[in-house]
Amino acid sequence: MVGEAAIANYNSVTNGDKVVATAIESFGRVDILVNNAGILRDTTFANMTKDQWNQVLDVHLQGTFAVTSAAWPHMRKQKYGRVILITSVNGLYGHYGQTNYSSVKAAMTGFGKSLAIEGARLNIKVNIVAPGAGSKMTETILPSDIVAKWKPEYVAPTVVYLCHESVPCSGKIFESGGGFVAQVKYVRSAGVYLDLEKETTPEAVQENFHKVTDFSQATDPEDDEVSPQLVQVLNSKL
């Protein structure tokens, strides 16, 4: 197919196989997947029902799994793919009245980072974007002046670039909104090593808690180096 074209599919994202099948039938392949379907069911945790929890989980988490698992074999076969997972600043930092939404959005980070590791040898790159954008979903909870400044088209360039064949990174988290673009990282404090020859107690943790929470010498290990680095450090103490 030459030129630009958009094909609509009206299935739920939980029917990811049907969504991807439409793309394959229309274009012959899947190179890019942006998982951006979402809903809100906001309420405090004390008032949250099981339905409100499950509805958000089904769309955001189960839906992302369904569509990605349907597209993944095609990307593996062609040894190329770009996957974008949409998280949220509320998933990164939390938000009042959104334990359901924040939970599933936080899950995008773990899913995306693990998927990026699996896709690395196949030239499949996976990144995570936390957008700040006004939409029919967010206009119900955000002030109108914020919605006006947070236009979706201000987020789109970040997503488009991360889908480009030349993008250099995978498994990374980005915030984007209102013309602002930034990378978000996990960091680990220098921590403290308890004396394993003595009894390890809650009191020992309490006594050293100022060291546990001291980020003056924080490290930023690459995702695939976290476990080996911890093992190396622990072995050096034995």
ZIUR-V207108 format. One line per field, one symbol per residue. phi: phi as a letter, one per 30 degrees, with the letter a starting at -180 (. if undefined). psi: psi as a letter, one per 30 degrees, with the letter a starting at -180 (. if undefined). Layout:
phi=???
psi=???
This chain:
phi=.cjcabcdbcddddceddddedddddbiabcbbcdbdabbbdadddcdcdddddddddddcddddddddddeedddddhalbbccccaddddbiadibdddddddddddddddddddddedchccbbbbcdcbdadddddbcddddeddcdeddceedddddcddcedbaiccbcaliicbaccbdbbddibcddddcddbedddedcdddecccdbdcbddedcddeddddddddcd
psi=kkakkkkkkgllffheeeeeeeeeeeffljekkjjgkllkiklleffkleeeeeeeeeeeeeeeeeeefefeeeeeefhklkkkkjalfffeflkkgheeeeeeeefeeeeeeeeeeefefghjkklkkjkjkklfeffffkkeeeeefikeffeeeeeeefflfgkflkglkkkkkgfkklkklklklfakjkjfflkkleeeeefgffeegjgfhlliklegfeeeeeeeeeeff.
